[in-house]
Amino acid sequence: MDQDEALSALMDMFAKKKTAGVCFPDMSTMVLTMKDGGFKRLLQKRMRVFNDGAGLAWAARRRGRPFPANLNGTDLCPRFLAALPKGTSVYLIGGQEGLARRARDTLQGRFGHLDFVGAHHGYLDDREEALVLDELRGIKPRVVLVGMGNPIQVEFIDRHLDDPGLEGTMFLAVGGLLNYWAGDLRRAPAWIRKSRLEWLYIVMQQPAKTRRYLFGIPRFLLGCLRADQRAEHDLPSGRGP
């Protein structure tokens, strides 16, 4: 899909009022699937997946099936929010205490036609998760933005996709997007994004992620090359509709 087609797909999911999970996996997320088959199956069978980043684009080109566009959540999620009908209810979960609330305030100023009905930090034990779910069942937001990082955010969404009290909710796994909206991170300049080096700009602002990229990038590339040699790309994936 290109960006417009991806947006249309999201809006179609919203209009059908079916409970759904959406994820924007990048190269580091794909590395997790190499190590965790259970997480891989969640992406394949429980989530609508959109490609994010240069690593996936490189792998797709090697397969002779290049992606028409980079469908990262940083660009697509704001377009989705802007396109939602007036009064759509949105809830945010993720980050340290206070971060989701700051992100909510930013989004409320940017998307005044939406109703941002709540926010909660993302460090949930079983008791807190149960309390958050009680709140969500009471509010019944149409859209929930979950920024906990992978695999935690996808596992959180998976646990609640079949909750009858949340029927019709769209869960979007947005990762570090809440940090941008809260003002803790800056988006890379356009020329860096065009060069597909946004990951390096992120590392400069969040040095703790250095290991993820320095070790994750070679592991992803080698994994793709190994899959080519073993013809593993051609195995049935068990992908859901």
VORO-737067 format. One record per atom (N, C-alpha, C): residue number from 1; residue in three letters; x, y, z. Coordinates in steps of 0.05 Angstrom, whole numbers, always signed. Example, Ala and Ser with C-alpha at 12.3 -4.5 7.8 and 13.67 -1.06 7.14 Angstrom:
REM residues 2
     n   res       c1       c2       c3
     1   ala     +264     -114     +156
     1   ala     +246      -90     +156
     1   ala     +264      -66     +156
     2   ser     +257      -45     +142
     2   ser     +273      -21     +143
     2   ser     +258       +1     +157
This chain:
REM residues 241
     n   res       c1       c2       c3
     1   met      +17      -24       +0
     1   met       +0       +0       +0
     1   met      +17      +25       +0
     2   asp       +6      +47      -11
     2   asp      +19      +72       -7
     2   asp       +5      +85      +18
     3   gln      +13     +109      +25
     3   gln       +2     +122      +49
     3   gln      -28     +126      +47
     4   asp      -38     +134      +24
     4   asp      -67     +139      +22
     4   asp      -82     +113      +24
     5   glu      -72      +92      +12
     5   glu      -86      +66      +14
     5   glu      -85      +55      +43
     6   ala      -63      +59      +57
     6   ala      -61      +50      +85
     6   ala      -81      +66     +102
     7   leu      -83      +92      +98
     7   leu     -102     +108     +113
     7   leu     -131      +98     +107
     8   ser     -136      +93      +82
     8   ser     -163      +83      +75
     8   ser     -169      +56      +89
     9   ala     -149      +39      +91
     9   ala     -152      +13     +104
     9   ala     -159      +17     +134
    10   leu     -144      +36     +147
    10   leu     -150      +42     +175
    10   leu     -178      +53     +179
    11   met     -186      +71     +161
    11   met     -212      +83     +164
    11   met     -234      +62     +159
    12   asp     -229      +43     +141
    12   asp     -248      +22     +136
    12   asp     -251       +4     +161
    13   met     -229       -2     +174
    13   met     -230      -17     +199
    13   met     -246       -2     +220
    14   phe     -242      +24     +222
    14   phe     -256      +40     +241
    14   phe     -286      +40     +235
    15   ala     -293      +43     +210
    15   ala     -321      +45     +202
    15   ala     -336      +19     +207
    16   lys     -323       -4     +205
    16   lys     -336      -30     +210
    16   lys     -341      -35     +239
    17   lys     -329      -19     +257
    17   lys     -334      -21     +286
    17   lys     -327      -49     +297
    18   lys     -306      -61     +286
    18   lys     -296      -86     +295
    18   lys     -272      -81     +313
    19   thr     -270      -96     +335
    19   thr     -246      -94     +352
    19   thr     -222     -103     +335
    20   ala     -200      -87     +336
    20   ala     -177      -92     +319
    20   ala     -152      -82     +332
    21   gly     -130      -95     +325
    21   gly     -103      -86     +334
    21   gly      -86      -79     +310
    22   val      -71      -58     +312
    22   val      -54      -48     +290
    22   val      -26      -44     +300
    23   cys       -7      -52     +285
    23   cys      +21      -49     +293
    23   cys      +38      -40     +269
    24   phe      +60      -26     +275
    24   phe      +78      -15     +255
    24   phe     +106      -26     +260
    25   pro     +111      -51     +255
    25   pro     +137      -63     +263
    25   pro     +160      -53     +245
    26   asp     +182      -47     +259
    26   asp     +206      -39     +245
    26   asp     +226      -61     +247
    27   met     +251      -56     +240
    27   met     +272      -76     +239
    27   met     +276      -88     +267
    28   ser     +277      -72     +288
    28   ser     +282      -82     +315
    28   ser     +259     -100     +324
    29   thr     +234      -94     +315
    29   thr     +212     -112     +322
    29   thr     +214     -138     +307
    30   met     +223     -137     +282
    30   met     +227     -162     +267
    30   met     +249     -180     +280
    31   val     +269     -167     +292
    31   val     +289     -183     +306
    31   val     +277     -198     +329
    32   leu     +257     -186     +343
    32   leu     +244     -199     +365
    32   leu     +228     -224     +355
    33   thr     +217     -222     +330
    33   thr     +202     -245     +320
    33   thr     +221     -268     +314
    34   met     +247     -262     +308
    34   met     +266     -283     +302
    34   met     +272     -299     +328
    35   lys     +270     -286     +351
    35   lys     +276     -298     +376
    35   lys     +251     -310     +390
    36   asp     +228     -299     +383
    36   asp     +203     -306     +398
    36   asp     +181     -314     +379
    37   gly     +178     -340     +375
    37   gly     +157     -349     +356
    37   gly     +129     -341     +365
    38   gly     +124     -340     +391
    38   gly      +98     -332     +400
    38   gly      +91     -304     +393
    39   phe     +111     -286     +395
    39   phe     +106     -258     +387
    39   phe     +102     -256     +357
    40   lys     +117     -271     +342
    40   lys     +114     -272     +313
    40   lys      +85     -280     +305
    41   arg      +75     -300     +319
    41   arg      +48     -309     +313
    41   arg      +27     -288     +320
    42   leu      +31     -273     +341
    42   leu      +13     -251     +348
    42   leu      +12     -231     +325
    43   leu      +35     -223     +315
    43   leu      +35     -204     +293
    43   leu      +21     -216     +268
    44   gln      +25     -242     +263
    44   gln      +14     -254     +239
    44   gln      -16     -257     +240
    45   lys      -26     -265     +264
    45   lys      -54     -274     +265
    45   lys      -72     -255     +281
    46   arg      -61     -236     +296
    46   arg      -77     -220     +314
    46   arg      -76     -190     +308
    47   met      -58     -182     +290
    47   met      -53     -154     +286
    47   met      -54     -147     +256
    48   arg      -63     -123     +250
    48   arg      -60     -112     +222
    48   arg      -32      -98     +222
    49   val      -15     -107     +204
    49   val      +13      -98     +205
    49   val      +20      -80     +181
    50   phe      +33      -58     +187
    50   phe      +43      -39     +166
    50   phe      +73      -37     +169
    51   asn      +87      -36     +146
    51   asn     +116      -36     +146
    51   asn     +128      -10     +154
    52   asp     +148      -11     +171
    52   asp     +161      +14     +181
    52   asp     +192      +11     +177
    53   gly     +203      +29     +162
    53   gly     +232      +32     +163
    53   gly     +248      +20     +139
    54   ala     +274      +29     +139
    54   ala     +292      +22     +117
    54   ala     +298       -8     +116
    55   gly     +300      -21     +140
    55   gly     +307      -49     +140
    55   gly     +286      -66     +126
    56   leu     +261      -62     +132
    56   leu     +240      -77     +119
    56   leu     +238      -71      +89
    57   ala     +243      -45      +82
    57   ala     +244      -38      +54
    57   ala     +266      -52      +39
    58   trp     +289      -55      +51
    58   trp     +312      -69      +39
    58   trp     +305      -98      +35
    59   ala     +293     -111      +55
    59   ala     +286     -139      +53
    59   ala     +265     -143      +31
    60   ala     +246     -125      +29
    60   ala     +225     -128       +9
    60   ala     +237     -125      -19
    61   arg     +255     -106      -22
    61   arg     +268     -103      -49
    61   arg     +284     -128      -56
    62   arg     +297     -141      -37
    62   arg     +312     -166      -42
    62   arg     +293     -188      -52
    63   arg     +269     -187      -43
    63   arg     +249     -208      -51
    63   arg     +236     -201      -77
    64   gly     +243     -177      -89
    64   gly     +231     -169     -114
    64   gly     +203     -159     -111
    65   arg     +195     -152      -86
    65   arg     +168     -141      -81
    65   arg     +171     -116      -63
    66   pro     +182      -95      -74
    66   pro     +187      -70      -58
    66   pro     +161      -58      -48
    67   phe     +162      -47      -24
    67   phe     +139      -33      -13
    67   phe     +135       -6      -28
    68   pro     +110       +1      -34
    68   pro     +105      +27      -47
    68   pro     +112      +51      -29
    69   ala     +111      +47       -2
    69   ala     +115      +69      +16
    69   ala     +124      +59      +43
    70   asn     +136      +77      +58
    70   asn     +143      +71      +86
    70   asn     +118      +78     +103
    71   leu     +106      +58     +115
    71   leu      +80      +63     +130
    71   leu      +85      +64     +160
    72   asn     +104      +81     +168
    72   asn     +111      +83     +196
    72   asn      +88      +98     +211
    73   gly      +85      +90     +236
    73   gly      +63     +102     +252
    73   gly      +67     +131     +257
    74   thr      +92     +141     +257
    74   thr      +98     +169     +262
    74   thr      +84     +187     +242
    75   asp      +82     +178     +217
    75   asp      +68     +193     +196
    75   asp      +38     +185     +194
    76   leu      +33     +159     +196
    76   leu       +6     +149     +190
    76   leu      -14     +154     +213
    77   cys       -5     +152     +238
    77   cys      -23     +156     +260
    77   cys      -35     +184     +261
    78   pro      -18     +205     +257
    78   pro      -31     +232     +257
    78   pro      -50     +235     +234
    79   arg      -45     +224     +211
    79   arg      -64     +225     +189
    79   arg      -90     +211     +196
    80   phe      -88     +189     +210
    80   phe     -112     +174     +218
    80   phe     -128     +190     +238
    81   leu     -114     +202     +258
    81   leu     -128     +218     +278
    81   leu     -142     +242     +264
    82   ala     -129     +255     +245
    82   ala     -140     +278     +231
    82   ala     -165     +270     +216
    83   ala     -166     +245     +206
    83   ala     -188     +236     +189
    83   ala     -212     +225     +205
    84   leu     -209     +221     +230
    84   leu     -230     +209     +246
    84   leu     -254     +229     +249
    85   pro     -278     +218     +251
    85   pro     -301     +236     +254
    85   pro     -300     +253     +279
    86   lys     -313     +275     +279
    86   lys     -315     +293     +302
    86   lys     -327     +279     +326
    87   gly     -314     +282     +349
    87   gly     -324     +270     +373
    87   gly     -315     +242     +379
    88   thr     -298     +231     +361
    88   thr     -287     +204     +366
    88   thr     -271     +204     +392
    89   ser     -276     +184     +409
    89   ser     -263     +182     +435
    89   ser     -236     +167     +432
    90   val     -215     +179     +445
    90   val     -188     +168     +443
    90   val     -176     +166     +471
    91   tyr     -163     +144     +477
    91   tyr     -150     +139     +503
    91   tyr     -121     +133     +498
    92   leu     -103     +142     +516
    92   leu      -74     +137     +513
    92   leu      -63     +121     +536
    93   ile      -47     +101     +530
    93   ile      -33      +85     +551
    93   ile       -4      +83     +543
    94   gly      +14      +89     +563
    94   gly      +43      +84     +557
    94   gly      +61     +104     +571
    95   gly      +87      +96     +573
    95   gly     +107     +113     +584
    95   gly     +107     +115     +614
    96   gln     +125     +131     +624
    96   gln     +127     +137     +652
    96   gln     +103     +153     +661
    97   glu      +99     +155     +688
    97   glu      +78     +171     +699
    97   glu      +78     +199     +688
    98   gly      +56     +208     +678
    98   gly      +53     +235     +667
    98   gly      +58     +239     +638
    99   leu      +73     +220     +625
    99   leu      +79     +223     +597
    99   leu      +54     +221     +580
   100   ala      +37     +202     +584
   100   ala      +13     +199     +568
   100   ala       -5     +223     +571
   101   arg       -6     +235     +595
   101   arg      -23     +258     +599
   101   arg      -12     +282     +583
   102   arg      +15     +285     +582
   102   arg      +26     +307     +567
   102   arg      +21     +303     +537
   103   ala      +24     +278     +528
   103   ala      +18     +271     +500
   103   ala      -11     +277     +494
   104   arg      -29     +270     +512
   104   arg      -58     +275     +508
   104   arg      -63     +305     +505
   105   asp      -50     +321     +522
   105   asp      -55     +350     +520
   105   asp      -45     +361     +493
   106   thr      -23     +351     +483
   106   thr      -13     +359     +457
   106   thr      -32     +352     +435
   107   leu      -42     +327     +436
   107   leu      -60     +317     +416
   107   leu      -87     +332     +417
   108   gln      -96     +338     +441
   108   gln     -121     +352     +443
   108   gln     -119     +380     +430
   109   gly      -96     +393     +432
   109   gly      -93     +419     +419
   109   gly      -90     +416     +389
   110   arg      -79     +394     +380
   110   arg      -74     +390     +352
   110   arg      -99     +379     +337
   111   phe     -114     +362     +351
   111   phe     -138     +350     +339
   111   phe     -162     +356     +356
   112   gly     -170     +381     +354
   112   gly     -192     +391     +371
   112   gly     -219     +378     +366
   113   his     -222     +365     +343
   113   his     -247     +353     +337
   113   his     -251     +326     +351
   114   leu     -230     +316     +363
   114   leu     -231     +290     +377
   114   leu     -235     +294     +407
   115   asp     -244     +273     +420
   115   asp     -249     +274     +449
   115   asp     -228     +255     +463
   116   phe     -207     +267     +474
   116   phe     -187     +251     +488
   116   phe     -196     +246     +516
   117   val     -206     +221     +521
   117   val     -222     +216     +545
   117   val     -205     +205     +568
   118   gly     -179     +200     +564
   118   gly     -163     +191     +587
   118   gly     -135     +184     +579
   119   ala     -118     +181     +599
   119   ala      -90     +173     +595
   119   ala      -80     +159     +620
   120   his      -62     +140     +616
   120   his      -50     +125     +638
   120   his      -22     +117     +631
   121   his       -5     +115     +651
   121   his      +23     +106     +646
   121   his      +22      +77     +637
   122   gly      +45      +68     +626
   122   gly      +46      +41     +615
   122   gly      +59      +20     +632
   123   tyr      +66      +26     +656
   123   tyr      +80       +7     +674
   123   tyr      +58       -6     +691
   124   leu      +45      -27     +681
   124   leu      +22      -38     +693
   124   leu      +28      -66     +705
   125   asp      +23      -69     +731
   125   asp      +23      -96     +742
   125   asp       -6     -107     +738
   126   asp      -11     -131     +747
   126   asp      -37     -144     +742
   126   asp      -59     -127     +754
   127   arg      -55     -116     +778
   127   arg      -76     -101     +791
   127   arg      -82      -76     +775
   128   glu      -61      -61     +768
   128   glu      -65      -36     +753
   128   glu      -77      -41     +726
   129   glu      -69      -62     +713
   129   glu      -80      -68     +687
   129   glu     -110      -73     +689
   130   ala     -118      -88     +710
   130   ala     -147      -93     +714
   130   ala     -162      -67     +719
   131   leu     -150      -48     +733
   131   leu     -163      -22     +738
   131   leu     -166       -6     +712
   132   val     -144       -6     +696
   132   val     -146       +8     +670
   132   val     -167       -4     +653
   133   leu     -169      -31     +652
   133   leu     -189      -44     +636
   133   leu     -218      -37     +645
   134   asp     -221      -36     +671
   134   asp     -247      -27     +682
   134   asp     -254       +1     +672
   135   glu     -234      +19     +672
   135   glu     -239      +46     +663
   135   glu     -246      +46     +633
   136   leu     -231      +30     +617
   136   leu     -236      +29     +588
   136   leu     -264      +18     +583
   137   arg     -272       -2     +597
   137   arg     -299      -14     +593
   137   arg     -321       +7     +599
   138   gly     -315      +24     +619
   138   gly     -335      +45     +626
   138   gly     -336      +67     +605
   139   ile     -312      +75     +596
   139   ile     -311      +98     +576
   139   ile     -318      +89     +548
   140   lys     -309      +64     +541
   140   lys     -313      +52     +515
   140   lys     -301      +71     +493
   141   pro     -275      +77     +494
   141   pro     -263      +93     +473
   141   pro     -263      +78     +446
   142   arg     -266      +92     +424
   142   arg     -264      +79     +398
   142   arg     -236      +73     +390
   143   val     -216      +90     +400
   143   val     -188      +86     +393
   143   val     -172      +87     +419
   144   val     -154      +67     +421
   144   val     -135      +67     +444
   144   val     -107      +66     +432
   145   leu      -90      +86     +439
   145   leu      -62      +87     +430
   145   leu      -45      +75     +452
   146   val      -31      +53     +446
   146   val      -15      +38     +466
   146   val      +14      +42     +460
   147   gly      +29      +56     +477
   147   gly      +57      +61     +473
   147   gly      +74      +49     +495
   148   met      +78      +23     +493
   148   met      +93       +8     +514
   148   met     +119       -5     +502
   149   gly     +123       -3     +476
   149   gly     +145      -17     +464
   149   gly     +137      -46     +459
   150   asn     +152      -58     +441
   150   asn     +147      -86     +434
   150   asn     +166     -105     +449
   151   pro     +157     -129     +456
   151   pro     +131     -141     +450
   151   pro     +108     -134     +469
   152   ile     +114     -118     +490
   152   ile      +95     -113     +511
   152   ile      +68     -102     +501
   153   gln      +70      -82     +483
   153   gln      +46      -69     +474
   153   gln      +28      -88     +457
   154   val      +41     -104     +441
   154   val      +25     -123     +425
   154   val      +13     -145     +443
   155   glu      +28     -154     +463
   155   glu      +17     -173     +482
   155   glu       -6     -161     +498
   156   phe       -4     -136     +505
   156   phe      -26     -122     +519
   156   phe      -51     -122     +501
   157   ile      -48     -113     +477
   157   ile      -70     -112     +458
   157   ile      -83     -139     +454
   158   asp      -66     -160     +451
   158   asp      -76     -187     +446
   158   asp      -93     -196     +470
   159   arg      -86     -189     +494
   159   arg     -101     -198     +517
   159   arg     -129     -187     +518
   160   his     -134     -165     +503
   160   his     -160     -152     +506
   160   his     -175     -149     +480
   161   leu     -165     -161     +458
   161   leu     -180     -160     +433
   161   leu     -207     -174     +434
   162   asp     -209     -194     +451
   162   asp     -234     -210     +452
   162   asp     -251     -202     +476
   163   asp     -245     -180     +489
   163   asp     -261     -170     +512
   163   asp     -287     -159     +502
   164   pro     -310     -172     +509
   164   pro     -336     -162     +499
   164   pro     -342     -134     +509
   165   gly     -330     -125     +531
   165   gly     -334      -98     +540
   165   gly     -320      -77     +524
   166   leu     -302      -85     +506
   166   leu     -287      -67     +489
   166   leu     -292      -71     +460
   167   glu     -315      -83     +454
   167   glu     -322      -88     +426
   167   glu     -323      -62     +410
   168   gly     -310      -63     +386
   168   gly     -310      -40     +369
   168   gly     -286      -21     +374
   169   thr     -268      -28     +392
   169   thr     -245      -11     +398
   169   thr     -222      -18     +379
   170   met     -209       +3     +368
   170   met     -185       +0     +353
   170   met     -161       +6     +370
   171   phe     -144      -14     +374
   171   phe     -119      -11     +389
   171   phe      -96       -7     +370
   172   leu      -81      +15     +373
   172   leu      -58      +21     +356
   172   leu      -33      +19     +373
   173   ala      -15       +1     +366
   173   ala      +11       -1     +380
   173   ala      +30      +20     +369
   174   val      +33      +42     +384
   174   val      +47      +65     +373
   174   val      +76      +68     +384
   175   gly      +85      +51     +402
   175   gly     +112      +52     +411
   175   gly     +120      +78     +423
   176   gly     +142      +90     +413
   176   gly     +153     +115     +423
   176   gly     +139     +140     +414
   177   leu     +117     +137     +399
   177   leu     +103     +161     +390
   177   leu      +94     +179     +413
   178   leu      +87     +167     +435
   178   leu      +78     +183     +458
   178   leu     +100     +201     +467
   179   asn     +125     +192     +465
   179   asn     +148     +209     +472
   179   asn     +150     +234     +455
   180   tyr     +145     +231     +429
   180   tyr     +145     +254     +411
   180   tyr     +123     +273     +418
   181   trp      +98     +262     +422
   181   trp      +76     +279     +428
   181   trp      +78     +293     +455
   182   ala      +92     +280     +474
   182   ala      +96     +292     +500
   182   ala     +119     +312     +500
   183   gly     +134     +314     +479
   183   gly     +156     +333     +477
   183   gly     +182     +323     +487
   184   asp     +184     +297     +493
   184   asp     +209     +286     +502
   184   asp     +229     +279     +480
   185   leu     +218     +275     +455
   185   leu     +235     +269     +432
   185   leu     +228     +288     +410
   186   arg     +248     +294     +393
   186   arg     +244     +310     +369
   186   arg     +245     +293     +344
   187   arg     +228     +299     +325
   187   arg     +228     +284     +300
   187   arg     +253     +292     +284
   188   ala     +265     +273     +270
   188   ala     +288     +279     +253
   188   ala     +280     +298     +230
   189   pro     +299     +315     +222
   189   pro     +294     +332     +199
   189   pro     +287     +316     +174
   190   ala     +274     +328     +156
   190   ala     +264     +314     +132
   190   ala     +287     +301     +116
   191   trp     +310     +314     +115
   191   trp     +332     +303      +99
   191   trp     +343     +277     +112
   192   ile     +342     +275     +138
   192   ile     +351     +251     +152
   192   ile     +330     +229     +147
   193   arg     +305     +235     +149
   193   arg     +284     +215     +144
   193   arg     +286     +205     +115
   194   lys     +291     +223      +96
   194   lys     +294     +215      +68
   194   lys     +318     +197      +64
   195   ser     +339     +201      +80
   195   ser     +363     +184      +78
   195   ser     +360     +158      +93
   196   arg     +337     +153     +106
   196   arg     +331     +129     +121
   196   arg     +350     +126     +145
   197   leu     +356     +149     +157
   197   leu     +374     +148     +180
   197   leu     +361     +158     +206
   198   glu     +334     +157     +206
   198   glu     +320     +167     +229
   198   glu     +327     +152     +254
   199   trp     +333     +126     +252
   199   trp     +341     +110     +275
   199   trp     +365     +121     +289
   200   leu     +384     +132     +273
   200   leu     +408     +144     +284
   200   leu     +402     +169     +300
   201   tyr     +383     +185     +290
   201   tyr     +374     +209     +304
   201   tyr     +361     +201     +331
   202   ile     +346     +179     +331
   202   ile     +334     +169     +355
   202   ile     +355     +162     +376
   203   val     +376     +147     +366
   203   val     +397     +138     +384
   203   val     +412     +162     +396
   204   met     +415     +183     +381
   204   met     +428     +207     +392
   204   met     +412     +219     +415
   205   gln     +386     +217     +414
   205   gln     +369     +228     +435
   205   gln     +364     +208     +458
   206   gln     +366     +182     +451
   206   gln     +362     +161     +471
   206   gln     +384     +140     +469
   207   pro     +408     +147     +481
   207   pro     +431     +129     +479
   207   pro     +426     +101     +489
   208   ala     +406      +98     +506
   208   ala     +400      +71     +517
   208   ala     +391      +52     +495
   209   lys     +383      +62     +472
   209   lys     +374      +45     +449
   209   lys     +397      +38     +431
   210   thr     +422      +47     +437
   210   thr     +445      +41     +420
   210   thr     +448      +11     +415
   211   arg     +447       -4     +436
   211   arg     +452      -33     +433
   211   arg     +430      -46     +415
   212   arg     +405      -36     +418
   212   arg     +384      -48     +402
   212   arg     +390      -45     +372
   213   tyr     +401      -22     +364
   213   tyr     +406      -17     +336
   213   tyr     +432      -29     +327
   214   leu     +453      -25     +343
   214   leu     +480      -34     +334
   214   leu     +481      -65     +332
   215   phe     +466      -79     +349
   215   phe     +466     -108     +347
   215   phe     +442     -117     +331
   216   gly     +420     -102     +332
   216   gly     +396     -111     +319
   216   gly     +397     -109     +289
   217   ile     +410      -88     +278
   217   ile     +412      -84     +249
   217   ile     +427     -107     +236
   218   pro     +452     -114     +245
   218   pro     +465     -137     +233
   218   pro     +450     -163     +236
   219   arg     +437     -167     +259
   219   arg     +422     -192     +263
   219   arg     +399     -194     +243
   220   phe     +385     -171     +239
   220   phe     +363     -172     +220
   220   phe     +373     -178     +191
   221   leu     +394     -163     +183
   221   leu     +404     -167     +156
   221   leu     +414     -196     +152
   222   leu     +428     -206     +171
   222   leu     +438     -234     +169
   222   leu     +415     -254     +169
   223   gly     +395     -248     +185
   223   gly     +371     -265     +185
   223   gly     +357     -266     +159
   224   cys     +355     -243     +146
   224   cys     +343     -242     +119
   224   cys     +359     -258      +99
   225   leu     +386     -254      +99
   225   leu     +403     -268      +81
   225   leu     +402     -299      +85
   226   arg     +401     -307     +111
   226   arg     +399     -335     +117
   226   arg     +372     -347     +107
   227   ala     +351     -331     +110
   227   ala     +325     -340     +101
   227   ala     +325     -343      +71
   228   asp     +339     -325      +57
   228   asp     +342     -327      +28
   228   asp     +355     -354      +20
   229   gln     +377     -360      +34
   229   gln     +392     -384      +28
   229   gln     +376     -410      +33
   230   arg     +359     -409      +54
   230   arg     +343     -432      +62
   230   arg     +315     -432      +49
   231   ala     +310     -412      +33
   231   ala     +283     -409      +20
   231   ala     +261     -408      +40
   232   glu     +267     -398      +64
   232   glu     +247     -396      +85
   232   glu     +226     -374      +80
   233   his     +232     -355      +63
   233   his     +212     -335      +57
   233   his     +188     -347      +44
   234   asp     +191     -370      +31
   234   asp     +170     -382      +16
   234   asp     +152     -401      +32
   235   leu     +159     -405      +57
   235   leu     +143     -423      +74
   235   leu     +117     -409      +81
   236   pro      +95     -425      +84
   236   pro      +69     -414      +92
   236   pro      +72     -399     +118
   237   ser      +61     -375     +120
   237   ser      +64     -359     +145
   237   ser      +42     -363     +164
   238   gly      +19     -374     +156
   238   gly       -4     -375     +174
   238   gly      -16     -348     +179
   239   arg      -12     -330     +161
   239   arg      -22     -302     +164
   239   arg      -52     -302     +164
   240   gly      -64     -286     +182
   240   gly      -93     -283     +182
   240   gly     -102     -263     +161
   241   pro     -128     -259     +159
   241   pro     -139     -241     +139
   241   pro     -131     -212     +144
